[in-house]
Amino acid sequence: MISTCNPDEKILKKLFALFLFLIFLAGCGPSSTAALTSGVEGQVTIGPTCPVEQLNDPCPDKPFQATLAVLDTHGKKVMQFQTDASGYYHVALAPGNYLMHPESLGVMPHAFEQPFIVQADQFTTLDIVYDSGIR
C-alpha cells in the first residue's frame, strides 16, 4: 500500500494520537481533589532525653525523625513516610477515618498508635511522642 501522506502529516497524526492517549491517561488518575487539600500533619518528638529531670534543669522532648504508617479502618497500610529531620510531616489524604502507626525497629523507642479523622479541605494536626526508654 502506498501512503499518500507526506512526512509532516505523519508526524502530526502521531502527535495527535499521542495527545489523545495522554488525555485518556489523565482520565484514569485519581478524580478527587480532596486528597490534595486534606490530610494530616504534625511533629514527632522523643523523650525523655535525660536520665534525671530536675526542676531547675528541665529536659524537654526533642524532635525525632521517624517512619510512620497510615492505616485504614481495616488495618490495611494506606501509606508509609518518614518525617523530616525536625520531626515534621505533612501528607495529603482523602477525607476519612485512619490510624497512625508509628514504626520502631525495636522495643524502644516506642509510640502508641493514634486514631484520627481527616475532614474535607482540612489538615488534621496529630503530634506523636516516642518514649525513649530513658529513666
Number of C-alpha atoms within 10 A of each C-alpha: 3 4 7 8 10 8 10 9 11 13 12 11 13 12 12 12 12 12 12 12 12 12 11 11 10 11 10 9 8 8 9 9 11 16 18 14 17 22 23 24 17 16 20 27 22 22 19 19 16 14 10 11 13 9 6 6 8 10 15 13 17 16 19 20 18 23 17 20 18 24 19 16 12 8 11 12 15 12 12 14 13 14 20 16 12 14 20 18 21 17 17 16 22 19 19 14 13 22 20 20 20 21 18 14 8 7 10 12 17 17 19 13 16 14 15 16 16 20 18 17 15 18 20 16 16 16 15 22 20 23 18 18 14 12 10
